[in-house]
């Protein structure tokens, strides 16, 4: 089964339901990662180290990229060209929550 890799904030049940309507069924995988960037190592290798070893780009239905834009770019380079990316928007609620912004 295809996977949705989430490198960002945990997704709500409502957001996951919206994504399943757009993308079909998938296995949801929250990737816990801490980006303590090492300026002496390449960003690409640091990003590749947090991607689960058992996941290949062809197994991914979509990716919710990390907030750090450079890390998001590196994840995009790892993915296949036709892998959709999910983007989230922040609400003005207190505390702020993240809702589905779109799938591209």
C-alpha positions as CSV (number, residue, x, y, z in Angstrom):
1,X,0.0,0.0,0.0
2,X,1.2,3.5,-0.8
3,X,2.3,5.7,2.1
4,X,1.8,9.3,3.1
5,X,5.0,10.5,4.7
6,X,4.5,13.4,7.1
7,X,7.6,15.3,8.1
8,X,5.6,18.1,9.6
9,X,3.0,18.5,12.3
10,X,0.7,15.6,13.1
11,X,-2.4,15.6,10.9
12,X,-5.9,15.6,12.3
13,X,-8.4,12.8,11.5
14,X,-10.4,15.4,9.4
15,X,-7.3,16.3,7.4
16,X,-6.5,12.6,6.8
17,X,-10.0,12.0,5.6
18,X,-9.8,15.0,3.2
19,X,-6.5,13.6,1.9
20,X,-7.9,10.1,1.4
21,X,-10.7,11.7,-0.7
22,X,-8.1,13.4,-2.9
23,X,-5.5,10.6,-3.0
24,X,-7.2,7.4,-2.3
25,X,-6.3,4.9,0.4
26,X,-2.8,5.1,1.9
27,X,-0.9,4.1,5.0
28,X,-0.1,7.2,7.2
29,X,3.4,7.5,8.5
30,X,4.4,10.3,10.8
31,X,8.2,10.7,10.5
32,X,9.6,11.9,13.8
33,X,12.7,13.9,13.0
34,X,14.8,16.5,14.6
35,X,16.7,18.7,12.3
36,X,19.8,19.7,14.2
37,X,21.6,20.8,11.0
38,X,25.3,20.1,10.8
39,X,26.9,22.8,8.7
40,X,29.8,20.5,7.9
41,X,27.6,17.8,6.3
42,X,25.4,18.1,3.2
43,X,21.8,18.9,3.8
44,X,20.8,16.1,1.3
45,X,22.6,13.4,3.4
46,X,21.0,14.7,6.6
47,X,17.5,14.6,5.1
48,X,18.1,11.1,3.6
49,X,19.0,9.9,7.1
50,X,15.5,10.7,8.4
51,X,13.6,9.0,5.5
52,X,12.6,5.5,6.7
53,X,14.9,2.9,5.1
54,X,11.9,0.7,4.1
55,X,10.3,3.4,2.0
56,X,11.3,3.9,-1.7
57,X,10.1,6.9,-3.7
58,X,7.7,4.7,-5.7
59,X,6.0,3.6,-2.5
60,X,4.9,7.2,-1.6
61,X,1.5,8.6,-2.5
62,X,2.3,12.1,-1.1
63,X,4.7,13.9,1.2
64,X,4.0,16.6,3.8
65,X,7.4,18.3,3.8
66,X,9.2,19.6,6.8
67,X,8.8,23.3,7.6
68,X,12.5,24.1,7.0
69,X,12.4,25.1,3.4
70,X,15.8,23.8,2.5
71,X,15.0,20.4,4.0
72,X,11.7,20.5,2.1
73,X,13.6,21.0,-1.1
74,X,15.9,18.1,-0.4
75,X,12.9,15.8,0.3
76,X,11.4,17.0,-3.0
77,X,14.6,16.0,-4.8
78,X,14.4,12.5,-3.2
79,X,10.8,12.0,-4.3
80,X,9.7,10.9,-7.8
81,X,8.6,13.7,-10.1
82,X,5.0,12.7,-10.0
83,X,4.8,12.4,-6.1
84,X,2.2,14.9,-4.9
85,X,3.1,17.3,-2.2
86,X,0.6,18.3,0.6
87,X,0.8,21.8,2.0
88,X,-0.8,22.9,5.1
89,X,-2.0,26.3,6.3
90,X,-2.1,27.6,9.8
91,X,-5.4,28.8,11.3
92,X,-5.7,32.0,13.5
93,X,-7.0,29.9,16.4
94,X,-5.2,29.9,19.7
95,X,-3.4,27.7,19.8
96,X,-2.9,27.6,16.0
97,X,-3.8,24.5,14.2
98,X,-2.9,23.3,10.7
99,X,-5.5,22.4,8.1
100,X,-5.2,21.1,4.6
101,X,-4.1,23.9,2.2
102,X,-3.8,21.8,-0.9
103,X,-2.4,18.9,-2.8
104,X,-0.1,19.6,-5.8
